Each structure stands twice: as C-alpha cells, then as structure tokens.
Amino acid sequence: MVTIQRIKESVAREFGVSVNELDSPRRPHQVVVARFAAYYLCKKMTKCSFPTIAFSFQRDHTTVLCGVRKAEKMIIKDEVFASRVARTRAAINEASDLSPEIEQFQILLDDFKRIASLCGYEITAAKVAA
C-alpha cells in the first residue's frame, strides 16, 4: 500500500532534500519543487483528500491544491521535473502489487487524461486493472 510517508521518503531521496524539509516552512527552490512533486504524487497515488495530505505536510489544503496544479504544469513544461516525478513514482511502486508494465501504462494514461483536460476534453472510465 502506498502511504504519504513512503511518498515523502521517496521524493526526499530523489530530490536531495530531507523529509523534515518537506514539512518545514522553508522555501528554497529545491525544497519547493520537491514539495510540489510530493503533493502531486500523494494526490495521484493515494486516496487521500487534500485536507488529509495538507495535514501530513503541516499545510492548508488550498496550499496543497495549488501545489498539485503547479506540479501538473511543470510536468508538461519541464522534462527534467517530469522524469524525476516518473522515476519517483516507479520507485514507490516497486514494492506495490502492480507490474511495471501496468504502472507505466497508468502513468501514460494519467498524463493523457491531464493533457486532454487542458484541451477541454474529459476522459472517463480510464482505470487500469490487472
């Protein structure tokens, strides 16, 4: 099972920050970018609500919502950030029950849904099952 704590640990490792920095009020660019990635992965990989994620990071739920939106834009515009998020997501899922092929397909499907929504389309019933 994917937990917020496991996501924090994986993001901290990938982005070269500590878990404590993700929770801290500090705002150096490296920490902020890592925090956005963590918010995004928490929302995409868990069933946690924005208030639950926010509580875990000692933030307000609107801060997390804004961070997820910024991460989604960064994934589209910044290949380096997108690859780091994908690498982190893959590392988190290594211990999960999904096969790598299904996880990769789900990542691509999520990206497709996001791009479609930016263009004004809505993709429904797009969940991968083993």
N, C-alpha and C positions, 0 to 999 in steps of 0.2 A: 504494500500500500504506500502511495506517495503521500508524504506529510510536508507541512510547511517547513518544519525543521530540516528535513532532508533536502528540500529545495534550497533553503538558506545556506546549508553547508556546501552544496554543490556549486552554487553561484559564487560563494565566497572563494572557493578553490579556483574556479575558472577565471574570475575577475581580479584575483590577487588582493582581496580585502578580507577582513575578519568578519565573523558573524556579528560580533559586537558592533562593528562599524555600520553594518546594515541596519541595526536597531537604533543607532545613535543619532543625535540631531546634526552631526557633522555633514557638510555639504561639498566636500571636494569632488571634482568632476568624476573621478574614478569610482567613488562611493555612490554617487547619484546614479550613474549609468548602471552599476551593479544592482542597485536597489530597484531601478525600473525593470531590469531583467527578472529579478526575484518576484516582484509584484505580478508581472506578466505570467511567469511560469506557475505561480501559486494559483492564479485565476484559471489558467488553461489546464492545469494538471490535477487540480483538486476540485472538490465540490463545495469548497468554502465560499462563503459570501464575502463581499467587500468589507463589511464590518469585522468579520472574523479575521480576515487577512490583516486588516488595519490594526486590530488589537495585538496581533502577533508581532507587528513591527513598531508598536507604540505610536501609531499614527491615526489620523482621522480617515474615515472611509473615503471621503472625497479626494484625499491626497493619493490614496491607492488607485482610485478610479482614473485620476489624471495621469498617474504614472503608467498604468496599463495602456492608456491611449497613446502616450508618448512612446512607449516601447513598441507598440504596433507600427507607428510611423517610422521609427528608427529601423525596424526590421525591414521595411520596404526600401528605405533610402540608404542604409549603411550595411554593406555586405559583411564587413568585419563583425559588427554587432550581431547581425543575423546568424552568422556562422557560430559565434560564441554561444548564443542562445540555443541553437540547434545542438551543439556539442554538449552543452549542459543538460539539455532535455534528454539526450541519448544516454548520458551518464546516469541520470536519475532513473531511467527506465531499465538500465542493465539488470537491476535486481527485481524488476517487476515481472509479471506473468506474460506480458506481450512479447511476441517475437520481434526481432529487429525490423523485419520487413513490414510487419503491420504497423509498428511505431513510426517508421519512416513514411509510410503511406498516410498515416493520420496527420503527421506534421505537414505533408504536402497538401492534404485536404483542408486542414485548418488555414494554411496560407492562401489557398484558392478561395475559400469562403471569405476571408478578410479582404482580399483584392476585389472579389465580386461585390462585396458590400460597399467598398469605396466607390465603385462604379454605379451604385444604385440598384444592384441585384441582390436577391436573398436566396441562399442555398439552404434547403431544409432537408431533414432526414438524412444527414450525411455523417453517420457514425460508423466507424469500422468495428466489426466484431470478428473474433477468431472462430 
